[in-house]
Structure formats: structure tokens, C-alpha cells
Amino acid sequence: MTMHIRHLIGGVPVESREVFTTVDPATQDVLAEVASGGETEVNAAVAAAKAAFDVPVHLHKDDLPLYDHAVEQGALFGLVVDPPPPPVDRFYTPGQKIPFGDFEVRPHHTPGHCPGGVCLEVARQDEKGLDLFVGDTLFAGSIGRTDLPGGDYATLIGSIRSVLFPFGDDARVYPGHGPDTTIGRERRTNPFLQAI
């Protein structure tokens, strides 16, 4: 059985890989919508996915202030957030597993870009995951911004070191934007991580 993660909202591919839906491979039922953070760009995708699939919205509690003020934040950057994001149905908890078919999503708190940033580890149930959806925590050759409200450079570097690096060099990284990479490639070549 293959892992099914849909990057679709109403049949349209999602530009940001910071929101995705989990799909039961047997029934094709959409089971949950998970987000890697509460920033404005993520909130727009969450609203569309919730409207299309009517599934629970998951978020880290530390990003609730960002999530709740998406309309105001968007206005600061000249963006219109319409409709506003739907209410959060569930907050991530330590050790949580969100099952779908033979697979599960495991959120890992990775603050730094934003207070409630998470890495979403996807794996077969009871196996170590090597697929990491990291939002804006880590990019191929770069890291997430820390100059916006709630961002902190030292916290972000600490999250990468203590949460992402332990997955090992073979772990595949799917950033919220840009090309895919691996932990090993970033450990060896990312200029922001050379001092770690």
C-alpha cells in the first residue's frame, strides 16, 4: 500500500506544502488537514481545504495568535485573507499520531520561524519516518525567516539541531517552498547550518 498525501484543495494543487490533507488509501476519504504553522499564507490554504473537505484543522497552540489575526497580518503585507481561517479543531500534542490508512503523521514542535512551527513526520505506523514536511523551518540551502513577529534565529537553529538532525542524513525534507532536499545535504552544504 502506498502513502497518500494530497496537496489538493478542491482538485487544485496547493502552492504551499505547509498544509496537506491525509487520505485513507482504501476509501479515499479525507481524514484530516494538518498545517505546519499559523502564518498568513498557510491560513488561506487552510480555509480553502476546510471548505472543500470539511475535515478537522490541526495547529500548534503557540501559533493561535498568528492564526486568529490572519486578516490583520495579511493587510500588513498587502494581502487579502478571504475567507478568514476556520476555527482550529485540534491542537497538536506531544507524541501525537494522526493515522491514515497504514500511515500516520507525527507533529514535532520546531519553533523559530514562528512560535508554533511544526515538522510533520510521515511514516508507516510504528516505523521511523523519513519524510519530513518542514514548512518554513528549513529550505534547500537556507532556513526560514526569523525577522517577523514571533521569529527567533537561535530558537530556529536549535529546532533544526535538536528536532530535524536526529532524523538522520537520509531523511527527505519537503519545505513549504522551493525544491526538496535531505537532512544530509543540508547538514553538509547549507551555509546557515555549517556552524552547528
WOCOR-V726505 format. One record per residue. N is the residue number from 1. RES is the residue in one letter. PHI is phi in radians with two decimals (none if undefined). Layout:
<<N:RES:PHI> <N:RES:PHI>>
This chain:
<<1:M:none> <2:T:-1.70> <3:M:-1.34> <4:H:-2.03> <5:I:-2.22> <6:R:-1.65> <7:H:-1.79> <8:L:-2.21> <9:I:-2.23> <10:G:1.02> <11:G:1.50> <12:V:-1.90> <13:P:-1.03> <14:V:-1.43> <15:E:-1.13> <16:S:-1.72> <17:R:-1.56> <18:E:-1.59> <19:V:-2.33> <20:F:-2.58> <21:T:-1.94> <22:T:-1.71> <23:V:-2.19> <24:D:-1.22> <25:P:-1.12> <26:A:-1.33> <27:T:-1.86> <28:Q:1.13> <29:D:-1.28> <30:V:-1.37> <31:L:-1.78> <32:A:-2.82> <33:E:-2.11> <34:V:-2.14> <35:A:-2.18> <36:S:-1.60> <37:G:-3.07> <38:G:-1.90> <39:E:-1.27> <40:T:-0.97> <41:E:-1.11> <42:V:-1.22> <43:N:-1.06> <44:A:-1.10> <45:A:-1.19> <46:V:-1.08> <47:A:-1.06> <48:A:-1.17> <49:A:-1.19> <50:K:-1.10> <51:A:-1.16> <52:A:-1.32> <53:F:-2.01> <54:D:0.86> <55:V:-2.06> <56:P:-1.10> <57:V:-1.70> <58:H:-1.90> <59:L:-2.72> <60:H:-1.37> <61:K:-1.03> <62:D:-1.23> <63:D:-1.74> <64:L:-1.02> <65:P:-1.04> <66:L:-1.12> <67:Y:-1.08> <68:D:-1.20> <69:H:-1.96> <70:A:-1.06> <71:V:-1.10> <72:E:-1.16> <73:Q:-1.09> <74:G:-1.02> <75:A:-1.06> <76:L:-1.07> <77:F:-1.86> <78:G:1.33> <79:L:-1.85> <80:V:-1.82> <81:V:-1.73> <82:D:-2.54> <83:P:-1.40> <84:P:-1.08> <85:P:-1.11> <86:P:-1.25> <87:P:-1.04> <88:V:-1.30> <89:D:-1.54> <90:R:-2.55> <91:F:-1.72> <92:Y:-1.06> <93:T:-2.23> <94:P:-0.97> <95:G:1.37> <96:Q:-1.12> <97:K:-2.29> <98:I:-1.89> <99:P:-1.38> <100:F:-2.68> <101:G:1.00> <102:D:-1.52> <103:F:-2.04> <104:E:-2.68> <105:V:-1.82> <106:R:-2.11> <107:P:-1.35> <108:H:-2.23> <109:H:-1.15> <110:T:-2.31> <111:P:-1.16> <112:G:2.44> <113:H:-1.22> <114:C:-2.54> <115:P:-1.06> <116:G:-1.91> <117:G:-1.04> <118:V:-2.35> <119:C:-1.78> <120:L:-1.85> <121:E:-1.44> <122:V:-2.05> <123:A:-2.75> <124:R:-1.11> <125:Q:-0.99> <126:D:1.17> <127:E:-2.13> <128:K:-1.21> <129:G:-1.52> <130:L:-2.09> <131:D:-2.03> <132:L:-2.13> <133:F:-1.63> <134:V:-1.88> <135:G:0.99> <136:D:-1.80> <137:T:-1.30> <138:L:-2.46> <139:F:-2.20> <140:A:-1.14> <141:G:1.42> <142:S:-2.74> <143:I:-2.36> <144:G:-1.20> <145:R:-1.12> <146:T:-2.23> <147:D:-1.62> <148:L:-1.61> <149:P:-0.91> <150:G:1.59> <151:G:-1.43> <152:D:-2.70> <153:Y:-1.03> <154:A:-1.08> <155:T:-1.16> <156:L:-1.09> <157:I:-1.08> <158:G:-1.09> <159:S:-1.13> <160:I:-1.10> <161:R:-1.16> <162:S:-1.59> <163:V:-1.89> <164:L:-1.43> <165:F:-0.99> <166:P:-1.10> <167:F:-1.20> <168:G:1.66> <169:D:-1.08> <170:D:-1.43> <171:A:-1.11> <172:R:-1.52> <173:V:-1.97> <174:Y:-2.00> <175:P:-1.18> <176:G:-1.11> <177:H:-2.54> <178:G:1.47> <179:P:-1.26> <180:D:-1.22> <181:T:-2.69> <182:T:-2.30> <183:I:-1.07> <184:G:-1.06> <185:R:-1.07> <186:E:-1.23> <187:R:-1.08> <188:R:-1.45> <189:T:-2.13> <190:N:-1.26> <191:P:-1.08> <192:F:-1.31> <193:L:-1.94> <194:Q:-1.20> <195:A:-1.49> <196:I:-1.42>>
